Amino acid sequence: MGNRGMEELIPLVNKLQDAFSSIGQSCHLDLPQIAVVGGQSAGKSSVLENFVGRDFLPRGSGIVTRRPLILQLIFSKTEYAEFLHCKSKKFTDFDEVRQEIEAETDRVTGTNKGISPVPINLRVYSPHVLNLTLIDLPGITKVPVGDQPQDIEYQIKEMILQFISRESSLILAVTPANMDLANSDALKMAKEVDPQGLRTIGVITKLDLMDEGTDARDVLENKLLPLRRGYIGVVNRSQKDIDGKKDIRAALAAERKFFLSHPAYRHMADRMGTPHLQKVLNQQLTNHIRETLPSLRSKLQSQLLSLEKEVEEYKNFRPDDPTRKTKALLQMVQQFGVDFEKRIEGSGDQVDTLELSGGARINRIFHERFPFELVKMEFDEKDLRREISYAIKNIHGVRTGLFTPDLAFEAIVKKQVVKLKEPCLKCVDLVIQELINTVRQCTSKLGSYPRLREETERIVTTHIREREGKTKDQILLLIDIELSYINTNHEDFIGFANAQQRNTQTNKKRAIPNQVIRRGWLTINNISIMKGGSKEYWFVLTAESLSWYKDEEEKEKKYMLPLDNLKIRDVEKGFMSNKHVFAIFNTEQRNVYKDLRQIELACDSQEDVDSWKASFLRAGVYPEKDQTENEDGAQENTFSMDPQLERQVETIRNLVDSYVGIINKSIRDLMPKTIMHLMINNTKDFIHSELLAYLYSSADQNSLMEESADQAQRRDDMLRMYHALKEALNIIGDISTSTVSTPVPPPVDDTWLQTSSGHSPPPQRRPPSAILPPGRPPAVRGPTPGPPLIPIPAGVPPFVAPPIPSRPGPQNIFAANNDPFPGPPQIPSRPARIPPGIPPGVPSRRPPAAPNRPTIIRPAEPSLLD
């Protein structure tokens, strides 16, 4: 076969692929594509055929490859080919593959030289290939023939650029030796997409077809138009050889013989030919694999580390051992109790940093949601006054009362205390929901045993529901106790005399004016689109005002809004928005901020909205009443009171306000205590002391500790993955130690490619002795103008006066010891090579010398190599 160089990597890569496929993962080596670029009939398809070692591509003169052929080589024990457009058919005869490529090309492009960018996908399975992608591209052409469009050159170049622009593609820039290198479109296109020359290799074909007396030695020694990775010469089979079915092995032997016997190439024969090109390509693939390995290794090691702890439990695992089941059951129930307590009481380990959970959420219910529900129940002033006046009148009956009746105060207070039942019961429901969620989170660790998890959840949840009834009864009892006796001797109660004195004072209770109630980020949702739509600000709420700043440093104040006459209303969440919104507006129909009647404030969650609303309520900003209540309130305007009644209403109003404040304070204090004692602490005790007994009574131990099928599968997968990861790491260790890689060659001066981008300059080829490798004496010649030629030692910058600008000195090409394409062998005391004289009338292949420089004529003298 013609791909010996590739075979070195096949065993290692395939061992790695097998190790990964055993754990159901793919090995992300992503080997590069190899794209062959060149002019028409430059020999691109022949180079590809030599890689595969099979004769299967269409051949002939003119444009033969008229559609891109994406050739995927896949390692397999059997050898066959299949096309993407006819997957069901397997081709074992490669002559049929060629016929199918020709037929598929004609089907899309027609038979008259048309082209198409639609690729043909061919897969070749073989034991002699590495998993690679090779791309045979149409040759670059200038003039349309047959059915080809007028912009054929542009179309082909665009098609080629699609494939060679990928960073992971290697570019083989193919140029025939019987064409001038300075006119090479392949090199020019490679330079466009790979300016550093890191993935471009120059390939010179048809060396055997050069005119007699001419050679490509300067090009192959990387002197004429230097490339970073140099040039490799190949000799492909001629059309006559192909027609005569010349074997690829025989062709490779003939190529080797050509390089060894040709006087211009024999000194570098070991760096020429298809086997060497494959070796260089193999080195590129090895380098690519080595670059990919560090990230792959670190990924495998982190996976291995995360598995080791769990695998430790499974190494000596015996599923039917009863002692193991008993131990596991006790450990799991105990761990469940510890987890539940930690989530409720809080703990330094296993802290959830993403959201509130367990005890923190219950704390929020106790100190934000419950007070919010209490304040939300705050009575409307007009409604309360109307109720008090009706109560006074109804108590007096037909008589005209002279004094303020105590019974009116008691009736109104009891009515307000009864309203506390609803928020108290709602608080219990919220806490129960959080407790059940906490139980579910804690049982997630029992997922390996579904029956045990199910039973644990059921038993604990049932117990919580039982405690719910007792807790609610106790809370209702607390409220009934408050109703049973109105204690007007309470030390915080203002009393009758103080209530009358306060008649002239304002009824609106406020906190200390400068007290900050809340700080935090809010988004103003309805700023005009011209100013950027919604914007986030740092808000500070005090007892008197709401201010917002640019940031939390509170240096740049944007606005301060007094809280007088403000109320809150709910706003529906926008269709495209995931934020929760509420609005602040002025009850007297005034603009709140600039030209806005209301400002919409947005939070990330409904909990934040509720928390901000509770803060506004503490500052005296209440929610908007429903429309029906407002209509009822309108009737009150028609209700008139005489001055005496008005004074009595005001007195009772102050007494009610004082007493309800005492009750609220008492309930806010007792509610969390009652719930904690009767529900939360009781549930913790139940889990620690009684859960295990309930579990044993509900089912036998074997059924409880029956492992789920998923868990058994997971255990097997984990052990298999663990061993496969270890094996893959060992294989990677083998690759790193047994594979020798070559550093990237040093950059060369390739400005010639840039100058040829506009128009190609006249080709400039110097005689071989004009630039000499170190150690070779200068040629004997006649006088030349300018300074004498002095050999330049390595490491010294070249003398740039005599040579053409941008031509590098010899040390730039051969100085690096690690260059994969070293210079020619240096033989001391070897005379200069002087080519034989060229008889007159025979056209020389050498182009004219550079302008402003005399042509050097060498004396005719026989060569020692000849």
ABEGO torsion letter per residue (X at the ends): XAAAAAAAAAAAAAAAAAAAAAAGBBBBAGBBBBBBBEBBGAGAAAAAAAAAGBBABBBEBEBABABBBBBBBBBBABBBBBBAABAABBBABAAAAAAAAAAAAAAAAEABGBBBABBBBBBBBBAABBBBBBBBBBBBBABBBEABBAAAAAAAAAAAAAAAABAABBBBBBBBAABBAAABAAAAAAAAABAAGAABBBBBBGAAABBBGBBAAAAAAGAABBBAAEBBBBBBBBAAAAAAGBBAAAAAAAAAAAAAABAAAAAAAAABEAAAAAAAAAAAAAAAAAAAAAAAAAAAAAAAAAAAAAAAAAAABBAABAAAAAAAAAAAAAAAAAAAAAAAAEBABGBBAABBBEAAAAAAAAAAAAAAAAAAABBBAAAAAAAAAAAAAAAAEABBBABBBAAAAAAAAAAAAAAAAAAAAAAAAAAAAAAAAAAAAAAAAAAABAAAAAAAAAAAAAAAAAAAAAAAAAAAAAAAAAAABBBAABAABAEAAAAAAAAABBABBBBBAABBABBEBBBBAABBAAAGEBBBBBBBBBAABBBBBABAAGABBABBBBABGBBBBBBBBBAABABBBBBBBBAAGBBABEABABBBBBBABAAAAAAAAAAAAAAGBBBBBBAAAAAAAAAAAABBBBAAAAAAAAAAAAAAAAAAAAAAAAAAAAAAAAAAAAAAAAAAAAAAAAAAAAAAAABBAAAAABBBAAAAAAAAAAAAAAAAAAAAAAAAAAAAAABBBBBBBBBBBAAAAAAAAABBBBBBBBBAAABBBBGBBBBBBBBBBEBBBBBBBBGBBBBAAABBBGBBBAAAAAABAABABBBBBBBBGBBBBBBBBBBBGBBBABBBBBBGBBBBBBBBBBBAAX
